[in-house]
Amino acid sequence: LTNLDLIINGSIPTTGANISLIADVSVKNPNIASFKYRNTTTTLYYYGTEVGDARGPGGTAKARRTIQMNITVDVMTDRVLASPNLTADLTSGTLTMITYSRIGGRVNMLNIIKKHVTVMMNCTVTVNITSLAIQEQKCKHKVDL
């Protein structure tokens, strides 16, 4: 999270404050075939309310390679400020958010076998407001063929 220092001293950021999340969205392809994927989507939630959304570019992950992308999600501070949970989170010194990323594409094996694949990643991230460090992160992924 960038510019999170706006709330370090317990002060509530004003509407329009520029807070963003930089998400590392990596496409790891363990297969012997390439994986061509479309634009990625990453959504940020705070207590079930969508507070940010970003799109990443499509591309190709060659066989047994990993493609890394940094996607910047701009946080809609007015939605965070509207949450009744914000004061309790500021008091506790931690901020918990959920990210959801979706990457859809196609695996192509020698132009003979073509398979559609969708990968979904759901992560819960707890940030320590004082140290500006990730205190805890848990991720789950699902692959639909």
C-alpha positions as CSV (number, residue, x, y, z in Angstrom):
1,L,0.0,0.0,0.0
2,T,1.4,3.4,-0.9
3,N,0.6,6.6,0.9
4,L,-0.8,4.7,3.8
5,D,1.1,7.1,6.0
6,L,-1.9,9.4,5.6
7,I,-3.5,7.4,8.4
8,I,-0.5,6.5,10.6
9,N,-1.3,9.0,13.3
10,G,-4.9,7.9,13.5
11,S,-6.1,10.7,11.3
12,I,-8.7,9.8,8.8
13,P,-7.7,10.6,5.2
14,T,-9.8,13.0,3.3
15,T,-12.0,12.0,0.4
16,G,-9.8,12.0,-2.7
17,A,-6.6,11.1,-0.9
18,N,-4.4,9.1,-3.2
19,I,-3.9,5.6,-1.6
20,S,-3.0,2.7,-3.9
21,L,-2.2,-1.0,-3.6
22,I,0.6,-2.4,-5.8
23,A,-0.2,-6.0,-6.4
24,D,2.3,-8.5,-7.7
25,V,0.3,-10.7,-10.1
26,S,2.5,-13.5,-11.4
27,V,1.6,-16.0,-14.1
28,K,3.5,-19.2,-13.4
29,N,3.2,-21.8,-16.2
30,P,4.4,-25.2,-15.0
31,N,3.3,-26.9,-18.3
32,I,5.2,-28.0,-21.3
33,A,3.0,-25.8,-23.5
34,S,2.7,-22.0,-23.6
35,F,-0.2,-20.2,-21.9
36,K,-1.6,-17.2,-23.7
37,Y,-3.7,-15.1,-21.4
38,R,-6.1,-12.2,-21.8
39,N,-6.2,-9.0,-19.8
40,T,-6.1,-9.7,-16.0
41,T,-8.4,-8.2,-13.5
42,T,-7.6,-7.5,-9.8
43,T,-10.3,-6.2,-7.4
44,L,-9.7,-5.0,-3.8
45,Y,-12.3,-5.4,-1.1
46,Y,-12.6,-3.9,2.4
47,Y,-15.2,-5.7,4.5
48,G,-17.0,-7.0,1.5
49,T,-17.2,-3.6,-0.3
50,E,-15.3,-3.2,-3.5
51,V,-12.8,-0.3,-2.9
52,G,-10.5,-0.7,-5.9
53,D,-10.2,-2.3,-9.4
54,A,-7.4,-2.6,-11.9
55,R,-6.6,-4.3,-15.2
56,G,-3.4,-5.8,-16.3
57,P,-2.2,-6.5,-19.9
58,G,-2.5,-9.8,-21.6
59,G,0.5,-11.8,-22.6
60,T,2.1,-15.2,-23.1
61,A,3.8,-17.3,-20.4
62,K,6.1,-19.7,-22.2
63,A,6.5,-23.3,-21.1
64,R,7.8,-23.6,-17.5
65,R,8.2,-19.9,-17.1
66,T,6.8,-17.2,-14.8
67,I,5.7,-13.8,-16.0
68,Q,5.6,-11.0,-13.3
69,M,3.4,-8.0,-13.4
70,N,2.9,-5.2,-10.9
71,I,-0.6,-3.9,-11.1
72,T,-1.5,-0.6,-9.3
73,V,-5.0,-0.6,-7.8
74,D,-6.2,2.9,-6.8
75,V,-8.1,2.8,-3.6
76,M,-11.5,4.6,-3.6
77,T,-11.0,6.3,-0.2
78,D,-14.6,7.5,0.0
79,R,-15.7,3.8,0.1
80,V,-13.2,3.0,2.8
81,L,-14.2,6.1,4.8
82,A,-17.8,5.0,4.6
83,S,-17.1,1.7,6.3
84,P,-18.2,1.4,10.0
85,N,-15.1,-0.8,10.6
86,L,-12.5,1.8,9.8
87,T,-12.3,3.3,13.3
88,A,-11.8,-0.1,14.9
89,D,-9.1,-1.0,12.4
90,L,-7.2,2.3,13.0
91,T,-7.5,1.7,16.8
92,S,-6.2,-1.9,16.4
93,G,-3.3,-0.7,14.2
94,T,-4.1,-3.2,11.4
95,L,-5.9,-2.9,8.1
96,T,-7.3,-6.1,6.5
97,M,-8.2,-6.2,2.8
98,I,-9.0,-8.9,0.3
99,T,-7.7,-9.0,-3.2
100,Y,-9.2,-11.1,-6.0
101,S,-7.4,-11.7,-9.3
102,R,-8.7,-13.5,-12.4
103,I,-6.6,-14.5,-15.4
104,G,-8.2,-16.3,-18.3
105,G,-6.5,-17.7,-21.3
106,R,-5.6,-20.7,-23.4
107,V,-3.0,-23.5,-23.3
108,N,-1.8,-24.5,-26.8
109,M,0.1,-27.8,-27.3
110,L,1.6,-28.0,-30.8
111,N,-1.5,-26.4,-32.3
112,I,-3.3,-29.8,-31.7
113,I,-4.7,-29.5,-28.2
114,K,-6.1,-26.1,-27.2
115,K,-7.6,-25.8,-23.7
116,H,-9.3,-22.8,-22.1
117,V,-8.0,-22.1,-18.5
118,T,-9.1,-19.6,-15.9
119,V,-7.0,-19.0,-12.8
120,M,-8.5,-17.2,-9.8
121,M,-6.5,-16.0,-6.8
122,N,-8.0,-14.8,-3.6
123,C,-5.7,-13.3,-0.9
124,T,-6.4,-11.8,2.5
125,V,-3.8,-9.3,3.5
126,T,-3.3,-7.7,6.9
127,V,-1.2,-4.6,7.0
128,N,0.4,-3.1,10.1
129,I,-0.4,0.6,9.9
130,T,2.5,1.6,12.1
131,S,5.3,-0.2,10.4
132,L,3.6,-0.1,6.9
133,A,4.5,-3.8,6.6
134,I,2.4,-6.8,5.6
135,Q,1.7,-8.5,8.9
136,E,-0.1,-11.6,7.4
137,Q,-1.0,-12.8,4.0
138,K,-3.1,-15.9,3.1
139,C,-3.8,-16.8,-0.5
140,K,-5.9,-19.5,-2.1
141,H,-6.1,-20.3,-5.8
142,K,-8.4,-22.2,-8.1
143,V,-7.9,-23.3,-11.7
144,D,-10.9,-24.0,-14.0
145,L,-10.3,-26.0,-17.1
